[in-house]
Amino acid sequence: MKKGIIELKKEAIAKATAVKASVQKLKLVADIIRGMTVAEALLQLQFCKRKVAQDIKAVLHSAIANAENNDGMDIDKLYVSTIHLGKSFVLKRFHPRGRGRAASIKKPFSNITICVSERG
């Protein structure tokens, strides 16, 4: 390889915004599949008992489809290169309590970004 030439690696990206889950709950599942091949990651997500696993699985399917259709990558060589989780908005609700008081309820939403790349 010549000096000064940088080889860019191809990657496909898929995003989901306003997913009804907190970042902490998503992080537990995202840490499991980070760095895995796509086939292994889908298998892990299929048998994961957490509800947020289905949200991450949907974004991963979208990233795989983007890689195959838009970039012409080989599905068998794909792996999960990065997963980025971010905070979205928070819905604030109030629950009435005794003696005229109210308790605040926070319903967090999150953003998911998954990048898949070819290995090898």
N, C-alpha and C positions, 0 to 999 in steps of 0.2 A: 504494500500500500504506500502511495506517495505521501511525502510529508506535507502537512497542511490541508489534506483533504479529509473532511469529516463525513462519515457515512451515517445518514439518518435512518432510523429504523421506523418501519411502517407500523402504525397503530390505529385502531378504530375506537371511537368513543361513543358512549351512549349515556344520556342523562335522564334523570327523573326529578321533577321538582314537586314540592309540596306533598311529600310522602307522609302519611299520618303515623309518625313514630318519632321517638326522640333519638338523638344522635347516639346516646349511650347504648340504647337497645340495638341499633343498627351496627354499632362498632363490634359487638360481641360476635355477630355473624360474619361481618366483613373480615375480621382478623383470621377467621378459619380458612377462607378461600383465597386470600391474597397470595399470589405467587404460584398457585396451582394451575395445572392444565385445565382447559375449559371443560373437558369431559369429567374430570375428578370434581371440579367445582359444582357442576350441575348435579352430580350424584350426592355430594354433601348437602346441597341445598334441598334436594328432594326429600331427604330423610331427616332434615333438621326440624325439630318440633316447634321452633319459634315462629310466630306469625310474620315477623319482618323478613324471614327467609324467602317468602313468596314474592315480596316486593323486590328484593335484590335479584332473585331468579329471573323476574320479568325484564329487568334492566340488562342482565347478562345475556339473555336471549336476543335482546335488541342489539347489543354490541356485537354479538356473533353474526347476526344478519347484516349489520353494517359492514363488517369485515369481509364477508363473503360477497355481497352484492356491489358495494361501492369500491372496495379496494382490491377485490379478487384474491384474497388471501386463502391459504389452505386451512380448513377448519381443524384438521388433525394436529397441526403445529401450533395452534393458538394457546396462549396462556394468559392469565389475569395479571397484567403488569402493575396496574395501580387501581386502587379504589379510594375515592375521595368522598368523605361525608361532610356535609356542611349544615349549619343551622338555617332554617327558613324562618317563617313567621310563627308567632305564638297567639293562639286564640285565648282570650281571657274571659272566663265565665264566673258567675257568682252563685253560690249555693246558700240559700237562706238558713240561718241558724237560730238558736233560741234567743229570746230577749231583744229581738229586732236587729240582731247583728247579721253579718254575712261573711262567708269564707270564700276566698278567691280560688278558682280552679284554673290551672294553666294547661292548655292542650297544645303541645309542641308539634311542629312540622319540620321536615328535614329535606335536604337535597342529596341525591346520590349521583356520582359520576364514576363510571367504570371504563377503563382503558384495557383493551386486549391487544397483544402483539404476537408476532410470529417468533418462535424460538428456533434457533439454528440456521 
